[in-house]
Amino acid sequence: MKKLIIAALAAATIAMAVPSAAIAAEAHKGGLLGGLVGCCFGIRGAADYNDGKDISIREWLRLVPFVNIVVAVLDTVDGYNGVTRSQLHAEQPSYF
């Protein structure tokens, strides 16, 4: 049963990762992938994805058990230090 769940999660991750660049380039709005992004990454991630932005590696790492704790700590530190979306956009324009 665990192998089936792992295989299903891996297939879903690959299915979302492979076409994401092409769909993001088209600024595809909504649909199955937009809904999955909203389910996994929240409304801000879904809104950015629907606007044509790609999903950042930090957001992908939020799906990995135990690694997500490290990413949450890094996000907390960035939020505490006052990092803004414009600063993130300057560093990684395709994601923010």
Order of alpha helices (4+ residues) and beta strands (2+ residues): alpha-alpha-alpha-alpha-alpha-alpha
